[in-house]
Amino acid sequence: MPTSVPGISSRPLRSRLAAASIGTPRTRFAASRGFTLIEILVVVAILAIGGGIAAVTLSGDERASLSREARRFAGAVEYAADRAKVRHETLGVSADGEAWRFWRRSADGRWNALSDDPALAPRALPAPLRVVPNSYAGGPLRPEAIVPLRASGRNEPFTFVLGNKQYQAVVSVDPLSRVSVGNAEPIGP
């Protein structure tokens, strides 16, 4: 029997690995001690790629964000116009650049902020989006104006403009309270 230094086996490596793989569970765990550097790098690369895709998907582009907010505003205006008809009340909508808000006209003619309907709660726009009143009954509209939505459903046509530094979208309401949203178009040269 050949002798060897303690801790070194004279058996070839292949036969030692084969013996470890068919041995008891304890010897099988001893043969696999952890992950290799390559395995760890592959996992980190997969996580980085997945995180990058998620970030791009969630952030979206500015044009899509603008279109989404314009549709949200149009839906709120349409809902407010329908609510005004159903409840026989005069509502109003305003925008201050950073947010829009809905109002109710009291019996004495004053505007009070609407607070009893979550669908018509004030909405602050994410930066860098802005919303401003544009026109009412064919004429320009003051920035602080409140546009009325009458109980009769017959309103003057009006428009609001939502935009950022590159694009803008126009939300238009016709005399029968039909709301339309224009495409997010590049701002002129």
C-alpha positions, 0 to 999 in steps of 0.5 A, a space after each residue: 500500500 502506497 503511503 502519502 502525506 496526511 490529507 492527500 489521497 493517492 486516488 485520482 480526483 475523478 474517483 474521489 468526486 464520484 465517491 463523494 457524489 454517491 456517499 452520504 448526504 453529508 459528503 455530498 454537501 461537503 463537495 458543493 461549498 457555494 457559488 462560483 464567481 461566474 454564477 454570481 455575476 450571471 445573477 447580478 447581470 440578470 437583475 441589472 437587466 430586469 431593473 433597467 427594463 422596469 425603470 424604462 417601463 415605469 418612467 415611460 416617455 414624457 409624451 405618454 405621460 402627457 397623454 395619460 394626464 390629458 385623458 384623466 383631466 378630460 374624464 374628470 371634466 366629462 364626469 363633472 358635466 354629467 354630475 351637474 346635469 344629474 344633480 341640477 347644480 352648477 359646477 366649475 373647473 379651474 387650473 393654476 398651472 400645477 393642478 386642476 380643481 373642481 368647484 360648486 356654485 352656491 346659492 349666493 353665487 360664490 364658488 366653493 371648492 368641491 370636496 364631497 366627490 373623490 373623482 373630482 378631488 384636486 389633482 396635482 400634476 407630476 412635474 414637469 407637466 402643467 395645465 392652463 385654461 386656454 379659451 372660453 366661448 371663443 375668447 381667451 381665458 384668464 389664468 384664474 378663471 373658473 369655467 362653469 358647467 351648467 345644470 342644463 348641459 348647455 355650456 359655452 365651448 372651452 379648452 384647457 392646454 396640458 403640456 411640458 417643455 416639448 409637447 402639449 395636448 388640448 382638452 376641448 369641450 363643445 356646447 353639448 359637454 362632449 369632451 375631446 383630447 387632442 394628440 400630444 403634439 410637439 410645441 412649435 419651433 
